[in-house]
Amino acid sequence: MFLGGYGLYILISLPALILGLWAQARVRSAFNKYSKVPGGRGIAGAQAARMILDANGLHHVNVEQVQGFLSDHYDPRSKTLRLSPQVYQSPSLAAVGVAAHEAGHAIQDKVKYGPLGLRSAMVPSVQIGSWLGPLIFMAGLFLNATPVAWLGLLLFGATAVFALVTLPVEFDASKRAKEILVTQGMLAPQELKGVTAVLDAAALTYVAAALQAITTLLYYVFLLTGRRN
């Protein structure tokens, strides 16, 4: 049963794995391409983020440089927008697009965008459930303790829910970013092609992550219900 179950896991998770690898390749390709194309106004990523934040009354949100390739993120707890060196210092279309996207998350935080609040609230449970859930599940499975296995399944299930909640958060931030860049005159409408290519490729990585979490959850359900039957 376990061998057959493992084969099923490979079968149902392979599309998500392939999508994830393809999405990562697209992100790097799009970012590398449009990191060589400067924006018409010559605004660096950090400047773009600061301009967007200030225009939306977010003067208290700090913009900092952080190490790592495309490690850009907004921290709602410390109200800090952290940009990678490739984004912070560069005036390219790719850098401005990524910076505007992260500023979009800060705006979501300001207007209390529901999915962002839910995702932030889920972080502690996901950090625990993502590694503890599978351990409890396997322990319950091998000990034939069905309630314990279901507990592990529920803990890991938070990871799949988190991945799903992340999708509207990321899509909305990209939408806000593209609208703001044009309405504030930071980019010309024709320059949005490069920004869209980078942000759409990044969005695919979140779709792949959601599919991977869901397929893993389904595999666990199959193992548990298959043994019980």
C-alpha positions in Angstrom: 0.0 0.0 0.0 2.8 2.4 0.9 4.6 1.7 -2.4 1.4 2.3 -4.3 0.7 5.4 -2.3 4.1 6.8 -3.0 3.6 6.2 -6.7 0.3 8.1 -6.5 2.1 10.9 -4.7 4.6 11.2 -7.4 1.9 11.1 -10.0 -0.3 13.8 -8.5 2.6 16.1 -7.3 4.6 15.9 -10.5 2.6 18.7 -12.3 3.0 21.0 -9.3 6.7 20.3 -9.2 7.2 20.9 -12.9 5.2 24.1 -12.6 7.3 25.3 -9.7 10.6 24.7 -11.5 9.2 26.4 -14.6 8.0 29.3 -12.6 11.3 29.8 -10.9 13.1 29.7 -14.3 10.6 32.3 -15.6 11.2 34.6 -12.6 14.9 34.5 -13.1 14.6 34.9 -16.8 12.1 37.8 -16.6 14.0 39.6 -13.8 17.4 39.2 -15.6 15.9 40.5 -18.8 14.2 43.6 -17.4 16.9 44.3 -14.8 18.8 45.5 -17.9 16.0 47.9 -19.0 16.1 51.2 -17.1 12.8 53.0 -16.3 12.2 56.2 -18.1 12.5 58.3 -15.0 15.6 56.7 -13.7 14.1 56.0 -10.3 15.7 53.2 -8.2 13.7 50.6 -6.4 14.2 52.1 -3.0 13.1 55.5 -4.3 10.0 54.1 -6.0 9.0 52.3 -2.8 9.5 55.5 -0.7 7.5 57.6 -3.1 4.6 55.1 -3.1 4.6 54.8 0.7 4.7 58.6 1.2 2.0 59.2 -1.3 -0.2 56.8 0.7 0.5 58.3 4.1 2.9 55.5 5.1 5.8 57.8 6.2 6.3 55.5 9.2 7.1 52.5 7.1 10.9 52.1 6.7 12.6 50.9 3.5 15.7 48.9 4.2 18.2 46.8 2.1 18.5 43.2 2.9 20.9 40.6 1.5 19.8 37.8 -0.8 18.6 37.4 -4.4 15.0 38.6 -4.6 14.6 38.4 -0.9 12.2 41.3 -1.0 9.3 41.4 1.4 7.2 43.6 3.6 7.1 42.9 7.4 3.7 44.0 8.8 4.9 43.5 12.4 7.8 46.0 12.2 6.2 48.0 9.4 9.4 47.6 7.3 9.8 47.1 3.6 13.0 45.1 2.9 14.5 45.1 -0.6 17.3 43.0 -2.0 20.4 44.8 -3.4 19.2 44.0 -7.0 16.0 45.9 -6.3 17.0 48.6 -3.8 19.8 50.1 -5.8 18.6 49.6 -9.4 16.5 51.9 -11.6 15.4 49.0 -13.9 11.9 48.1 -14.7 12.3 44.9 -12.8 13.5 46.6 -9.7 10.8 49.3 -9.7 8.1 46.7 -10.3 9.2 44.5 -7.4 9.6 47.5 -5.1 6.1 48.7 -6.0 4.7 45.2 -5.4 6.1 45.2 -1.9 4.8 48.7 -1.3 1.5 47.3 -2.3 1.6 44.9 0.7 2.2 47.9 2.9 -0.9 49.6 1.5 -2.8 46.4 2.1 -1.7 46.5 5.7 -2.9 50.1 6.0 -6.4 49.5 4.6 -6.6 46.2 6.6 -6.9 44.0 3.5 -8.6 40.8 4.8 -6.5 38.1 3.2 -3.2 39.8 4.4 -4.5 40.0 7.9 -5.5 36.3 7.8 -2.1 35.3 6.3 -0.2 37.2 9.0 -2.3 35.6 11.8 -1.6 32.1 10.4 2.2 32.5 10.3 2.8 31.0 13.8 0.6 28.0 13.2 2.1 27.4 9.8 5.6 27.6 11.1 4.8 24.8 13.6 2.4 22.7 11.4 4.7 22.6 8.3 7.3 20.4 10.1 5.4 19.1 13.2 2.3 18.0 11.3 4.0 15.4 9.1 5.9 14.0 12.1 2.7 13.6 14.2 0.9 12.2 11.1 3.5 9.5 10.4 3.7 8.6 14.1 0.0 8.1 14.3 0.0 6.2 11.0 2.7 3.7 12.1 1.3 3.3 15.6 -2.2 2.8 14.1 -3.4 5.7 16.2 -5.9 7.2 13.8 -6.9 10.3 16.0 -3.1 11.2 16.3 -2.7 10.9 12.5 -5.7 13.2 11.9 -4.2 15.7 14.3 -1.0 15.7 12.3 -3.1 16.0 9.1 -5.0 19.1 10.5 -1.7 20.7 11.6 -0.2 20.3 8.1 -3.5 21.4 6.5 -2.8 24.9 7.8 0.1 25.0 5.3 -2.2 24.4 2.4 -4.7 27.0 3.6 -1.9 29.5 4.1 -0.7 28.9 0.5 -4.2 29.4 -0.8 -4.7 32.6 1.2 -1.4 33.9 -0.1 -2.7 33.9 -3.7 -5.1 36.8 -3.5 -2.6 38.7 -1.3 0.1 38.5 -4.0 -2.3 39.1 -7.0 -3.8 42.1 -5.3 -0.4 43.6 -4.5 0.7 43.3 -8.1 -2.5 44.9 -9.3 -2.0 47.8 -6.9 1.7 48.1 -8.0 0.9 48.4 -11.7 -1.9 50.9 -11.2 0.2 53.1 -8.8 3.2 53.2 -11.1 1.2 54.6 -13.9 -1.1 56.9 -12.0 1.8 58.5 -10.1 3.7 58.9 -13.4 6.6 56.8 -12.3 6.4 54.7 -15.4 4.9 55.2 -18.8 2.1 52.8 -19.7 4.2 51.0 -22.3 6.8 50.3 -19.7 4.4 48.1 -17.8 5.1 45.2 -20.1 8.4 44.6 -18.3 6.9 45.0 -14.8 4.0 42.7 -15.7 6.4 40.0 -17.0 8.3 40.0 -13.8 5.3 40.1 -11.4 3.3 37.5 -13.4 6.3 35.1 -13.3 6.5 35.6 -9.5 2.8 34.9 -9.1 3.2 31.5 -10.8 5.6 30.5 -8.0 2.8 31.0 -5.4 0.4 29.1 -7.6 2.9 26.2 -7.7 3.4 26.3 -4.0 -0.3 26.1 -3.4 -0.6 23.1 -5.7 2.3 21.4 -4.0 0.8 21.9 -0.5 -2.7 20.6 -1.7 -1.3 17.5 -3.4 0.8 16.6 -0.3 -2.3 17.0 1.8 -4.3 14.8 -0.5 -1.6 12.2 -0.4 -1.7 12.2 3.4 -5.5 11.8 3.3 -5.1 8.9 0.9 -2.6 7.1 3.2 -4.9 7.5 6.2 -8.2 6.6 4.6 -6.6 3.8 2.6 -5.2 2.2 5.7 -8.5 2.5 7.5 -10.4 0.9 4.6 
